[in-house]
C-alpha cells in the first residue's frame, strides 16, 4: 500500500468526516474535539454541532487540525495535530505545557480494513512533516507503552510508543495515566 498524506483542509472535510463521524445514527462521536475543547464545552457540544466545529477548524486559513491518509483516492486514516497551546482538553497536570509550545500529536484513526498496513506510521510521519512546514520547534505525543502486548483499535488512538520511537521521538516523561494497565507516556521530537 502506498499512502499519501494531506492536510485536513476545508476541501477535504468530507474525507475527515468519513473517518471521524459516528457510524450509528444518533451517536455523538468525538470528531477529534475532546482534546481541543475545554472539558465542559466538549461535554456540552452535541450533534450536529460537533461536525460543524471540525468543519470550522478545517476551514481555518494557514493551519489544518490534522492530516489525512489516502490509499489512491480512498481516505484511510486521520491524525490530529496542533500547537499544544490550542489543546484545552489536556489537563496541565498530566499533559504539561512547554515554553516553546510544541505541536502535539494526540489522536490516530485508521479506517477499518486498513490496519496493519503502515497507515498509522505514515500518519505520524506526515503529521510531523506538516508541523515542521508550519515552523513548529518540536512535536510531542502521548502514546501508550504497550510493551509488545496487543491492544484494541480504540486504545491505540493515542498511538503506540514503538511508532514514535521508530520515528525518532524520545520518551521525556509519564502522564500518570494507564490504559488497561499500560502507561501513557510523553514523547518529544525536536524539529
N, C-alpha and C positions, 0 to 999 in steps of 0.2 A: 504494500500500500504506500503510495506517495501522498504525503499530507502537506497541504498548503495552509498557511496561517494568514489571516487578515484581521485588521481591527474591526470591532463591532460598531460600525458607524450607522447613521440613520438609514442608509441604503441597504444595510444588512440586518436591520431589525427583525424582519420576518424569519431570518435564519436563526437569530438569537432566540426568538420565541419558539421555534421548532425544538430547540434544545431545552429551554428553561420553563416553558409554560406547562402547567399541570395537565396531565392526560385525562384525568377523571373530571366530568362536569361537576361544577360546584366546589372543587378543591381549591384551596388558596394558593399553594405553591410558593416557593421562596422568591423566584425571579432574581435570585442572587442579590437581594437587597438587605438581607439580615445584618451584614457587616457594615453596610453603607449608612444605615439609618440608626438614630438613637433607639434603644430598645422599646420605649413606649410608643414611638412613632411607627416602628416596624410592626409591633403587635396590633396597632390600630388600623393599619393600611390593609384594606381588603380588595378583592377582585371587583371590578376590572382595573382598579387604580394601581395595582402592583405592576401590571404590564405597562400601563401608561407611564409610570415612574421610570421604568427601564427604557422605554421609548425616548423619554426626555433625555436621559443620560446618553443614549446612543446618538442623539441629535446635537449634543454639545459640540461646538467647534473646537478643534485642537486637541481633544482628548476623548477617546472611546473608553467605556467602562470595562472592557475586556477584549479578548481575541477569540476568533472562531477558527475551527479546524475544518478543512474540506478534503474529501476524497473525490477528486474530479469536481463535479458541480454539486455533490451532496454534502451538506453540512453534517459533521460527525462529532463535534466537540466544542467546548467553551472553557475558557479560563478567565476568571475575574482578576483584574489588576488595577491598582490606583495608588496615588500617593497615600501614605499612612494617615496623613492629616485629614483626609476625606472620609475615613472609615470610622464613623461614630458608634458603630455597634461592637467594636472591640474594646473591652474594658482595659484601662491602662495597667491595672494590677497584674493581669496575666499576659497582656499583649502590649508591652511598654512602647512608648514613643521614643524615637531617636532624634537628636537635634538636627541632623541633616535630612530629615523627612524622607526616608527611603520609600520606594514604592513597595506595596505589599501584594503578594500573590495569595489570594485567600480561598479560591474555590476552583475545582475542576469538575467538568461534567462531560462524560463520553457517552455518546448515543448507544443505546442497547444494540448489540450485534457487532459493535466495533471495538470492543475491549480487547486487550492483549495484542494490539497491533501497532503499538508505538504512538497512539494518538495523544495520550496524556503527556508523554515526554516531549513530543513535538509542540504541544500547547505550552509547556513550561519554557522551552527554548524560545518559542515565538513571543510569549509574554515578556520575557527578559529582553529580547531584542526590541520589542515595542517600547518598553520603559526606557531603554538606552536611547532610542530615537527621540524621546521626549526629554532628554538630558537628566534622567534620574541618576543620582550618585551611587545608588545601591538598590538591590531588591531583597526583600525579606519574605519569609514564608513561615507557616506554622504547621508543618506536616506531622503525620503520625509515624512514630518509630515502630513499625510492625515487626521488626526483628525477624523477618522471613515468614511470619505467620500470614495465612490467607485472611483477608478482611473483605467485607462486602462493599458493594459499589457506593452505598450511602456513606459509610465510614471513610472511604477513600476520597471523598470530595475535598478534603483538606490537602490531599496529596500524600505520597509516601516518602519517607526520609530518603530512601535509596534513589528516587528520581532526582531529588535535589542534590544529594552529594555527588551523584554521577554527573550533574551539570555544573559542578564547581562551587556549590554552596558549602559553607562551614556551619556547624552547629555552634550557636552562641548562647543558648540558654534553654530553659524549660518553662513552658506555660503554666505548669502545675495542673493541667487537665489531663485526664486519661479518657481514652475511647476504648471501651471494652477491655480495660486493663492495660492498654498500650499508651505510653506517654506521647503527648503532643508537644513537640519541641519547637524552638525558634532557630531558624537558619538565615544566613545572610550571604549575599554575593556582592562584592564591590564591582562597580562598572567603570 
